[in-house]
Amino acid sequence: MKKRKKWIGILLGAVCLFQFNAVPVQAEEYWPEGPQIAGESAVVMEASTGTVLYEKNSHEQSYPASITKIMTSLLAVENSSLDEKVTFSKNAIYRTEGSGISRDVDEVMTMEECLYGLMLESANECGYAIAEHVGKDYEDFIRMMNDKAKELGCTDTHFNNPHGLPDEEHWTSPYDIALISREALKNDIFRMIVNTKRYTIPPTNKHEEETYLVNHHKMLTNYQGDTRYLYDNCIGGKTGYTSVAGSTLATFAEKDGMTLICVVTREQAPNHYLDTRILFDYCFENFQLWNVAENEKNYTQNIKENKIFENEESFVGLNEEGSIVLPKAAAFTDAVPEIVEIKDSKDVIGNIQYVYAGRQVGGTEIEVTGAKVSEFKFHKAKEDNKEKGEKKENKEEKVFKINIKYIVLGALAVILLIGVGFGIYYLADNFYLIKYKIECRRQHKISFKEIKFKKGRRRK
């Protein structure tokens, strides 16, 4: 693990130091001019990247009306199960007005049925009942709404109810609703509900007949027989209207791999539908997604150039789902990358974020791949004298290949040092033996000389 972290740091450092080797001369950055719309404020956001493709007064605060229910639905799917039983209280029935599905006090429905009532028929009593059920109480759910908005980066929002009925302490902006919608679209249950055109609530303890629901969003369904605003690429959304808020509309559409979120507020019907279509057409015609892992060549080249072990997978790689969104006239290489290191994650060590025309246009994560460096061959012996006697387990042989061109000089130096060390060790370990042998040889020579001298004297 320590070795892996070491090499991850080296690789990330190398990429940061030689970030993409050289920055090519870039063409003039061009952002298509957006269309004129009737609404006072609007935004179009690409869902996977969070990139704003179009905006008009997108941070202007106003009353959201029933598009508030996107947040209510998000908290419900995150904090409850669809089969949970929700009981409608007296407050849920009598403290709400406007759109609803005529529920009664103490009526019981599942959370799933409540969510369909909330998002298709915009039932205010369902919103109140969901709030009481999901939160510790109604006020706690309002706190949850504001905490979630802050968590998602909303700066123009203060919620004061779960349904969007007029309240001077209840406001938001198109940009913040787009942020909330982006998070909600990550949830499969939410996507399924807002994409549903019709739904039937079975008989309950208070209603013997079934209750039929129809999605009010006219870009998704022919609500009340009106087909003028149907949009083939629409995958859902939420309508809203009060006399003080005007018409508000959040709509989601998919085409060519892009998921777009369009939010318009303070509109006059039917301009909220007309403006939304205009904005979708503009964005789909002028922008496209680029997958980062498939198109970022310089980063992966730096990884390869800094590898020391041959035939091994990289320790890190690019998340294959990350994308950037650019005008169709721009190339992937026109976006300027920046690497941001992440220190508190085991699986993600950094992000590559791209900027084009002064805008953040997306990016992807630099992830730990889980690749392992090959290990040396080794054997492990295990003894069990009581029952089975001596046994040996041989670990699977691993091949450790080293790139000689990088470390041959180091290897020779290591061999030389080992030889010198071995010689010193041998001399130290056998010092007395060697000394003894030398002393014996010296004594032997002395004795031999004495014998030779005595023989010489005898001859005389």
Number of C-alpha atoms within 10 A of each C-alpha: 6 7 10 16 14 10 17 18 14 15 21 20 13 16 20 17 10 12 17 19 13 8 11 10 8 12 10 9 13 13 18 14 9 15 12 10 18 14 21 14 22 31 26 28 24 28 22 22 20 19 18 21 25 20 19 18 14 23 19 17 20 20 29 33 28 29 27 28 25 25 22 26 25 22 20 24 19 13 11 14 12 14 11 12 16 21 20 22 19 13 14 24 21 11 11 17 12 11 16 17 17 12 18 18 14 15 16 19 23 16 24 21 19 23 26 25 27 28 32 24 23 27 25 28 31 32 29 24 23 27 27 23 22 21 18 10 11 20 14 13 24 20 16 19 25 17 14 16 22 15 10 14 12 21 15 19 25 20 24 21 23 28 28 24 25 19 13 10 11 20 21 23 26 30 30 24 27 30 18 20 26 22 16 20 21 13 13 10 17 23 16 12 22 24 20 18 17 15 17 13 18 13 12 15 10 13 15 9 10 11 15 13 19 20 27 21 27 22 27 25 22 17 16 9 8 11 13 11 18 17 17 11 16 22 19 28 28 26 25 24 24 17 9 14 21 18 25 27 25 29 27 30 22 18 13 9 10 18 21 29 29 29 31 32 30 23 22 16 13 10 15 24 25 16 21 27 18 14 24 23 12 17 21 18 11 16 18 19 22 18 18 23 20 12 13 16 12 16 20 17 13 19 18 14 10 14 17 16 16 13 13 14 15 21 19 23 19 23 19 14 13 22 22 25 27 26 20 16 12 19 12 19 16 19 23 18 21 15 18 15 17 14 9 8 10 10 14 19 21 20 20 19 21 23 17 21 14 11 14 19 23 26 27 22 24 24 20 21 15 13 12 13 19 14 12 11 12 10 11 9 10 11 12 9 9 7 7 8 9 11 11 10 10 10 11 11 12 12 11 14 15 13 12 13 8 11 12 12 11 11 12 11 12 12 12 12 12 12 12 12 12 12 12 11 12 11 13 11 11 11 11 11 11 13 11 12 11 12 12 12 12 12 12 12 12 12 12 11 12 12 11 11 11 10 11 10 8 7 6 5
